Amino acid sequence: MSDVPSHEIGQARKSKWPIGTGVVAGAVLISAVLVGQPWEPRTGTIESAPDNLSAIDGTSAPESEAESTGPECVDGPAMVLDEETDMCFIVPDGWYVYDAMLLVSTDSTAAISSDDDAGWVATGPVSPFLTYGSLEETARYLVAEALGIESDSATMQSSTGETDNVPSATASDAAGGTWMRATVAAIDGDTYVMFATSPDDRPEIIEQIETVYASLEFK
């Protein structure tokens, strides 16, 4: 990703996600999905969303992928362009963009987090070893692995469709108080994922995450 202004928040910040929370499971999943390396917290800076960003209106996107509603993608504090996956998405008001040092702690190629770490969204390529059958089966598997449940769980919601005219599938579920969602998309034989989690299963955070998903475009 291109360089954008960043600022230090106090001292170099470590992840607030304690061992044993669902968000750690999400980070572990992203590590496995991308490069198969273990997750551990690192220090770094966070790129801040500007104060004048418009507030998220809480409109929920349906489980099937909606048409992109975001503005033209310009990498910066208000939007993220993941140059590795060509995924572009908005940064909600009060959320922050991970810089290169913090990205190492997730093994994703782009990531954002709410200020209180109550929500997290990351993107990156999916390892060929973790693609199973259809896109929907892969999405369900990734969520199941993160939550420690079966991929055929009756509570898991999943759907197939297109995201910005790209074949994709989404799966989401909650277990142990942690909510997770994965959208996988296939482009030219490669598979990419947008993965999100709310370790406290907070409706207002999930609404913001759904708005991020609704803005997703491929460049």
BELCORNOR-V541948 format. One record per helix or strand of 3 or more residues. SS is the DSSP state (helix for helix, strand for strand). FROM is the first residue (numbers start at 0). LEN is the number of residues. If there is no record, write none. Layout:
{{SS/FROM/LEN} {SS/FROM/LEN}}
//
This chain:
{{helix/21/13} {strand/45/3} {strand/78/4} {strand/86/4} {strand/94/4} {helix/99/5} {strand/109/5} {strand/119/6} {helix/127/3} {helix/134/13} {strand/156/7} {strand/165/10} {strand/177/10} {strand/189/9} {helix/202/12}}
//
